[in-house]
Amino acid sequence: MTRTLLVAAVVAVAAAAAIAANVLLLDRAAASNDPVGQLSPRVHLPAAPPWTVRPVDGHARDGHADD
């Protein structure tokens, strides 16, 4: 019984430490003025070349090459 309580206490302390670290990191990220979570396209990418072939029905015809 004592060993079970010890394991439970270690797991609880590890979980509390992980939660505290996440809260601390989120607090620091929210305090800065970095555009985290506010992403917007700032670069104007060139259009695809006219010879680019796009799928008509939305499914790539690759013969399941990545399976």
MOPAC internal coordinates of N, CA, C and O (Angstrom, degrees):
PM7 1SCF
backbone

  N    0.0000 0     0.00 0     0.00 0    0    0    0
  C    1.4493 1     0.00 0     0.00 0    1    0    0
  C    1.5306 1   110.98 1     0.00 0    2    1    0
  O    1.2310 1   120.24 1   140.83 1    3    2    1
  N    1.3156 1   117.14 1   -39.17 1    3    2    1
  C    1.4545 1   121.23 1  -179.31 1    5    3    2
  C    1.5250 1   111.11 1   -64.79 1    6    5    3
  O    1.2310 1   120.78 1   141.34 1    7    6    5
  N    1.3326 1   116.12 1   -38.66 1    7    6    5
  C    1.4634 1   119.74 1  -179.66 1    9    7    6
  C    1.5262 1   110.19 1   -66.25 1   10    9    7
  O    1.2310 1   120.00 1   141.80 1   11   10    9
  N    1.3092 1   117.60 1   -38.20 1   11   10    9
  C    1.4606 1   121.95 1   177.97 1   13   11   10
  C    1.5190 1   110.69 1   -63.06 1   14   13   11
  O    1.2310 1   120.37 1   137.16 1   15   14   13
  N    1.3116 1   116.90 1   -42.84 1   15   14   13
  C    1.4659 1   120.29 1   178.09 1   17   15   14
  C    1.5224 1   111.19 1   -65.40 1   18   17   15
  O    1.2310 1   120.36 1   142.26 1   19   18   17
  N    1.3128 1   116.92 1   -37.74 1   19   18   17
  C    1.4614 1   120.31 1   178.33 1   21   19   18
  C    1.5282 1   110.99 1   -64.35 1   22   21   19
  O    1.2310 1   120.73 1   135.09 1   23   22   21
  N    1.3272 1   116.22 1   -44.91 1   23   22   21
  C    1.4725 1   119.99 1   178.49 1   25   23   22
  C    1.5240 1   110.26 1   -63.24 1   26   25   23
  O    1.2310 1   120.18 1   137.26 1   27   26   25
  N    1.3299 1   117.26 1   -42.74 1   27   26   25
  C    1.4600 1   120.90 1   178.87 1   29   27   26
  C    1.5257 1   111.17 1   -62.72 1   30   29   27
  O    1.2310 1   120.26 1   141.09 1   31   30   29
  N    1.3213 1   117.10 1   -38.91 1   31   30   29
  C    1.4639 1   120.69 1   179.13 1   33   31   30
  C    1.5221 1   110.85 1   -67.17 1   34   33   31
  O    1.2310 1   120.22 1   139.14 1   35   34   33
  N    1.3236 1   117.19 1   -40.86 1   35   34   33
  C    1.4670 1   120.31 1   179.08 1   37   35   34
  C    1.5249 1   110.50 1   -64.71 1   38   37   35
  O    1.2310 1   120.33 1   137.74 1   39   38   37
  N    1.3226 1   116.98 1   -42.26 1   39   38   37
  C    1.4649 1   120.72 1   178.41 1   41   39   38
  C    1.5260 1   110.30 1   -64.08 1   42   41   39
  O    1.2310 1   120.04 1   138.04 1   43   42   41
  N    1.3277 1   117.53 1   -41.96 1   43   42   41
  C    1.4630 1   121.07 1   179.18 1   45   43   42
  C    1.5239 1   111.61 1   -63.75 1   46   45   43
  O    1.2310 1   120.29 1   138.53 1   47   46   45
  N    1.3257 1   117.05 1   -41.47 1   47   46   45
  C    1.4722 1   120.49 1   178.88 1   49   47   46
  C    1.5288 1   110.11 1   -66.28 1   50   49   47
  O    1.2310 1   120.16 1   138.73 1   51   50   49
  N    1.3267 1   117.31 1   -41.27 1   51   50   49
  C    1.4655 1   120.21 1   178.88 1   53   51   50
  C    1.5256 1   110.93 1   -64.22 1   54   53   51
  O    1.2310 1   120.07 1   138.51 1   55   54   53
  N    1.3248 1   117.48 1   -41.49 1   55   54   53
  C    1.4632 1   120.67 1   178.48 1   57   55   54
  C    1.5267 1   110.65 1   -65.32 1   58   57   55
  O    1.2310 1   120.09 1   138.04 1   59   58   57
  N    1.3142 1   117.43 1   -41.96 1   59   58   57
  C    1.4664 1   120.83 1   178.94 1   61   59   58
  C    1.5256 1   110.75 1   -63.94 1   62   61   59
  O    1.2310 1   120.44 1   140.65 1   63   62   61
  N    1.3173 1   116.77 1   -39.35 1   63   62   61
  C    1.4659 1   119.95 1   178.76 1   65   63   62
  C    1.5276 1   110.68 1   -66.26 1   66   65   63
  O    1.2310 1   120.10 1   140.10 1   67   66   65
  N    1.3188 1   117.42 1   -39.90 1   67   66   65
  C    1.4659 1   120.33 1   178.99 1   69   67   66
  C    1.5217 1   110.78 1   -65.65 1   70   69   67
  O    1.2310 1   120.39 1   138.07 1   71   70   69
  N    1.3212 1   116.85 1   -41.93 1   71   70   69
  C    1.4714 1   120.29 1   178.59 1   73   71   70
  C    1.5195 1   110.60 1   -64.84 1   74   73   71
  O    1.2310 1   120.16 1   137.15 1   75   74   73
  N    1.3198 1   117.29 1   -42.85 1   75   74   73
  C    1.4701 1   120.62 1   178.96 1   77   75   74
  C    1.5197 1   111.41 1   -63.32 1   78   77   75
  O    1.2310 1   120.14 1   139.28 1   79   78   77
  N    1.3202 1   117.33 1   -40.72 1   79   78   77
  C    1.4629 1   120.24 1   178.65 1   81   79   78
  C    1.5269 1   110.82 1   -64.74 1   82   81   79
  O    1.2310 1   120.00 1   139.51 1   83   82   81
  N    1.3297 1   117.61 1   -40.49 1   83   82   81
  C    1.4599 1   120.34 1   178.38 1   85   83   82
  C    1.5252 1   111.47 1   -64.66 1   86   85   83
  O    1.2310 1   120.24 1   137.03 1   87   86   85
  N    1.3173 1   117.14 1   -42.97 1   87   86   85
  C    1.4635 1   120.25 1   179.16 1   89   87   86
  C    1.5198 1   110.22 1   -63.70 1   90   89   87
  O    1.2310 1   120.30 1   137.59 1   91   90   89
  N    1.3219 1   117.02 1   -42.41 1   91   90   89
  C    1.4629 1   120.55 1   178.96 1   93   91   90
  C    1.5296 1   111.17 1   -62.57 1   94   93   91
  O    1.2310 1   120.61 1   134.79 1   95   94   93
  N    1.3273 1   116.44 1   -45.21 1   95   94   93
  C    1.4603 1   119.24 1  -179.25 1   97   95   94
  C    1.5233 1   111.72 1   -67.12 1   98   97   95
  O    1.2310 1   119.96 1   141.29 1   99   98   97
  N    1.3182 1   117.68 1   -38.71 1   99   98   97
  C    1.4597 1   120.26 1   177.49 1  101   99   98
  C    1.5181 1   111.16 1   -66.68 1  102  101   99
  O    1.2310 1   120.56 1   143.63 1  103  102  101
  N    1.3276 1   116.54 1   -36.37 1  103  102  101
  C    1.4558 1   120.20 1   178.85 1  105  103  102
  C    1.5255 1   110.48 1   -65.39 1  106  105  103
  O    1.2310 1   120.52 1   137.66 1  107  106  105
  N    1.3206 1   116.61 1   -42.34 1  107  106  105
  C    1.4647 1   119.52 1   178.98 1  109  107  106
  C    1.5205 1   111.82 1   -68.14 1  110  109  107
  O    1.2310 1   120.09 1   142.72 1  111  110  109
  N    1.3122 1   117.43 1   -37.28 1  111  110  109
  C    1.4653 1   120.55 1   179.76 1  113  111  110
  C    1.5187 1   110.64 1   -68.16 1  114  113  111
  O    1.2310 1   120.14 1   143.35 1  115  114  113
  N    1.3210 1   117.34 1   -36.65 1  115  114  113
  C    1.4584 1   120.91 1  -179.45 1  117  115  114
  C    1.5221 1   111.23 1   -73.69 1  118  117  115
  O    1.2310 1   120.01 1   155.40 1  119  118  117
  N    1.3251 1   117.58 1   -24.60 1  119  118  117
  C    1.4612 1   120.44 1  -177.20 1  121  119  118
  C    1.5252 1   112.27 1   -78.66 1  122  121  119
  O    1.2310 1   119.95 1   157.97 1  123  122  121
  N    1.3211 1   117.69 1   -22.03 1  123  122  121
  C    1.4669 1   118.87 1  -177.95 1  125  123  122
  C    1.5185 1   110.39 1   -84.77 1  126  125  123
  O    1.2310 1   120.71 1   -13.36 1  127  126  125
  N    1.3041 1   116.24 1   166.64 1  127  126  125
  C    1.4528 1   121.95 1  -179.25 1  129  127  126
  C    1.5154 1   112.28 1   -96.76 1  130  129  127
  O    1.2310 1   120.20 1  -161.94 1  131  130  129
  N    1.3199 1   117.22 1    18.06 1  131  130  129
  C    1.4555 1   120.41 1   177.70 1  133  131  130
  C    1.5193 1   109.47 1   -68.90 1  134  133  131
  O    1.2310 1   120.54 1   -32.66 1  135  134  133
  N    1.3162 1   116.58 1   147.34 1  135  134  133
  C    1.4685 1   119.23 1  -177.88 1  137  135  134
  C    1.5242 1   113.07 1   -79.24 1  138  137  135
  O    1.2310 1   120.29 1  -133.17 1  139  138  137
  N    1.3176 1   117.06 1    46.83 1  139  138  137
  C    1.4597 1   120.61 1   179.22 1  141  139  138
  C    1.5265 1   107.75 1   -75.34 1  142  141  139
  O    1.2310 1   120.66 1   -52.81 1  143  142  141
  N    1.3090 1   116.34 1   127.19 1  143  142  141
  C    1.4525 1   120.79 1  -179.40 1  145  143  142
  C    1.5063 1   113.50 1    82.62 1  146  145  143
  O    1.2310 1   119.73 1   177.34 1  147  146  145
  N    1.3013 1   118.11 1    -2.66 1  147  146  145
  C    1.4574 1   121.99 1   179.43 1  149  147  146
  C    1.5244 1   108.81 1  -123.93 1  150  149  147
  O    1.2310 1   121.05 1  -132.56 1  151  150  149
  N    1.3042 1   115.61 1    47.44 1  151  150  149
  C    1.4549 1   119.94 1  -175.91 1  153  151  150
  C    1.5202 1   110.58 1   -74.37 1  154  153  151
  O    1.2310 1   121.36 1   -41.99 1  155  154  153
  N    1.2871 1   115.00 1   138.01 1  155  154  153
  C    1.4600 1   120.84 1   175.73 1  157  155  154
  C    1.5235 1   107.30 1  -147.15 1  158  157  155
  O    1.2310 1   120.43 1   -30.19 1  159  158  157
  N    1.3106 1   116.78 1   149.81 1  159  158  157
  C    1.4661 1   118.37 1  -179.64 1  161  159  158
  C    1.5275 1   110.52 1   -67.99 1  162  161  159
  O    1.2310 1   121.24 1   -58.47 1  163  162  161
  N    1.3019 1   115.23 1   121.53 1  163  162  161
  C    1.4626 1   119.72 1   179.06 1  165  163  162
  C    1.5163 1   111.86 1  -112.10 1  166  165  163
  O    1.2310 1   121.38 1   176.44 1  167  166  165
  N    1.3114 1   114.97 1    -3.56 1  167  166  165
  C    1.4552 1   120.15 1  -179.24 1  169  167  166
  C    1.5163 1   107.51 1  -115.53 1  170  169  167
  O    1.2310 1   120.80 1   -45.31 1  171  170  169
  N    1.3033 1   116.08 1   134.69 1  171  170  169
  C    1.4605 1   120.30 1   177.14 1  173  171  170
  C    1.5183 1   107.42 1   -92.99 1  174  173  171
  O    1.2310 1   121.51 1   -76.07 1  175  174  173
  N    1.3254 1   114.71 1   103.93 1  175  174  173
  C    1.4531 1   119.84 1  -179.67 1  177  175  174
  C    1.5191 1   109.56 1   -78.26 1  178  177  175
  O    1.2310 1   120.62 1   -34.74 1  179  178  177
  N    1.3230 1   116.42 1   145.26 1  179  178  177
  C    1.4656 1   118.15 1   177.92 1  181  179  178
  C    1.5226 1   110.65 1   -68.53 1  182  181  179
  O    1.2310 1   120.76 1   -25.52 1  183  182  181
  N    1.3037 1   116.16 1   154.48 1  183  182  181
  C    1.4576 1   120.80 1   178.52 1  185  183  182
  C    1.5186 1   109.68 1   -68.39 1  186  185  183
  O    1.2310 1   120.90 1   -22.73 1  187  186  185
  N    1.3165 1   115.88 1   157.27 1  187  186  185
  C    1.4615 1   120.81 1   177.73 1  189  187  186
  C    1.5263 1   109.06 1   -65.37 1  190  189  187
  O    1.2310 1   120.31 1   -33.16 1  191  190  189
  N    1.3330 1   117.02 1   146.84 1  191  190  189
  C    1.4610 1   118.95 1   179.29 1  193  191  190
  C    1.5244 1   110.83 1   -61.89 1  194  193  191
  O    1.2310 1   120.52 1   -25.54 1  195  194  193
  N    1.3183 1   116.61 1   154.46 1  195  194  193
  C    1.4747 1   119.39 1  -176.34 1  197  195  194
  C    1.5258 1   113.47 1   -64.54 1  198  197  195
  O    1.2310 1   119.29 1   159.61 1  199  198  197
  N    1.3200 1   118.96 1   -20.39 1  199  198  197
  C    1.4568 1   120.69 1  -179.26 1  201  199  198
  C    1.5193 1   112.97 1   -84.61 1  202  201  199
  O    1.2310 1   119.89 1  -177.43 1  203  202  201
  N    1.3333 1   117.82 1     2.57 1  203  202  201
  C    1.4551 1   121.46 1   178.96 1  205  203  202
  C    1.5232 1   109.78 1   -68.89 1  206  205  203
  O    1.2310 1   120.74 1   -52.11 1  207  206  205
  N    1.3150 1   116.19 1   127.89 1  207  206  205
  C    1.4620 1   121.18 1   179.54 1  209  207  206
  C    1.5193 1   108.20 1   -98.87 1  210  209  207
  O    1.2310 1   120.78 1   -57.77 1  211  210  209
  N    1.3107 1   116.12 1   122.23 1  211  210  209
  C    1.4541 1   121.31 1  -179.74 1  213  211  210
  C    1.5292 1   109.43 1  -108.88 1  214  213  211
  O    1.2310 1   120.08 1   -34.35 1  215  214  213
  N    1.3465 1   117.45 1   145.65 1  215  214  213
  C    1.4610 1   119.60 1   177.72 1  217  215  214
  C    1.5242 1   110.91 1   -63.36 1  218  217  215
  O    1.2310 1   120.70 1   -37.49 1  219  218  217
  N    1.3000 1   116.27 1   142.51 1  219  218  217
  C    1.4574 1   121.09 1  -178.30 1  221  219  218
  C    1.5259 1   110.45 1   -80.01 1  222  221  219
  O    1.2310 1   119.87 1   137.84 1  223  222  221
  N    1.3308 1   117.86 1   -42.16 1  223  222  221
  C    1.4540 1   120.76 1  -174.47 1  225  223  222
  C    1.5281 1   113.44 1   -98.64 1  226  225  223
  O    1.2310 1   119.30 1  -173.75 1  227  226  225
  N    1.2980 1   118.95 1     6.25 1  227  226  225
  C    1.4497 1   122.06 1   176.96 1  229  227  226
  C    1.5145 1   114.81 1    90.04 1  230  229  227
  O    1.2310 1   119.58 1   176.04 1  231  230  229
  N    1.3305 1   118.40 1    -3.96 1  231  230  229
  C    1.4527 1   121.26 1   179.15 1  233  231  230
  C    1.5240 1   109.05 1  -111.01 1  234  233  231
  O    1.2310 1   121.00 1   -51.48 1  235  234  233
  N    1.3148 1   115.70 1   128.52 1  235  234  233
  C    1.4706 1   119.63 1   178.91 1  237  235  234
  C    1.5140 1   109.54 1   -72.63 1  238  237  235
  O    1.2310 1   120.86 1   -41.76 1  239  238  237
  N    1.3088 1   115.97 1   138.24 1  239  238  237
  C    1.4706 1   121.21 1   178.08 1  241  239  238
  C    1.5236 1   107.61 1   -98.83 1  242  241  239
  O    1.2310 1   121.43 1   -93.97 1  243  242  241
  N    1.3213 1   114.86 1    86.03 1  243  242  241
  C    1.4629 1   119.54 1  -177.71 1  245  243  242
  C    1.5126 1   112.25 1  -115.61 1  246  245  243
  O    1.2310 1   119.90 1  -173.36 1  247  246  245
  N    1.3310 1   117.79 1     6.64 1  247  246  245
  C    1.4493 1   120.62 1   178.90 1  249  247  246
  C    1.5192 1   112.78 1    64.89 1  250  249  247
  O    1.2310 1   120.35 1  -152.06 1  251  250  249
  N    1.3253 1   116.93 1    27.94 1  251  250  249
  C    1.4722 1   122.87 1  -178.41 1  253  251  250
  C    1.5324 1   110.81 1    55.36 1  254  253  251
  O    1.2310 1   120.68 1  -135.73 1  255  254  253
  N    1.3365 1   116.31 1    44.27 1  255  254  253
  C    1.4503 1   121.00 1  -177.71 1  257  255  254
  C    1.5253 1   112.86 1   -66.37 1  258  257  255
  O    1.2310 1   120.08 1   154.33 1  259  258  257
  N    1.3080 1   117.45 1   -25.67 1  259  258  257
  C    1.4604 1   119.34 1  -177.97 1  261  259  258
  C    1.5195 1   113.49 1   -95.28 1  262  261  259
  O    1.2310 1   120.34 1  -174.39 1  263  262  261
  N    1.3256 1   116.95 1     5.61 1  263  262  261
  C    1.4771 1   120.10 1   178.06 1  265  263  262
  C    1.5008 1   111.89 1   -81.94 1  266  265  263
  O    1.2310 1   120.10 1   180.00 1  267  266  265

